[in-house]
Amino acid sequence: MADAILNEIKTKMEKTAENLQRELGQIRAGRANASLLDRISVVYYGAPTPINQLASITIPEARILMITPFDKSTLKDIEKAILASDIGINPTSDGNVIRLVIPQLTEERRKELVKEVKKETESAKIAIRNARRDGMDSYKKQQKAGDITEDDLRTSEKTIQELTDASIKELDKIAASKEEELLEV
C-alpha cells in the first residue's frame, strides 16, 4: 500500500515536470521551434488535425520555420489556421511551402517572457507541493488506522520530502535552461 502511494506521488511529480517542459516550449524565444505550432489545428475532412500531421515542419535557418504540406490542397487551410492562432506571426506562402519568419525579440519582451517562465515554474512547484501534501495525508490516515507504525510514517515522510526536493530541483533546471535561451541574443 505504501509503495502504491509513493509511486503515485512520483508519477504526479514527473508529469508536472513534463507539463512544464511542454508549456515552456510554447514560449517562443526568437528562434524557430516546431513546438510553436503544437496548439494549432486545421480542419481537415471535418476533423481538427494538428499541423504536424498534415505537413513536415523543418527549420532551414535559425529564425525560419518551413511548413511543407503532404497534400498541397491543405496549404490555404494551414495558412488560415496560423493567421487565426495567437502566435502573432504572419505566414508567407509561395504555393508549395509556408514560411514563418520568427522576429527578433526586444529586450523588454525577453524580460516579459522570463517573468512568464517564472510564473509557469511557480505553478508547477505548487502542483509538486500539492502532491507531497496529498501523499503525506494518505500516510497519516494509514497511521491513524493502524496500518503503518509511526516509524514507517516518518520514513515515508522523509522519502516524500526527498522526492519533492529532487522534483523542484528538476523544475528549476528546466526553467533556468529556458531563461538562458530567452536572454541569449
Beta strands, then each sheet from edge to edge (+ up, - down):
strand 1: 41-44
strand 2: 47-50
strand 3: 55-61
strand 4: 64-69
strand 5: 92-93
strand 6: 98-101
sheet 1: 1+ 2-
sheet 2: 3+ 4- 6+ 5-
end
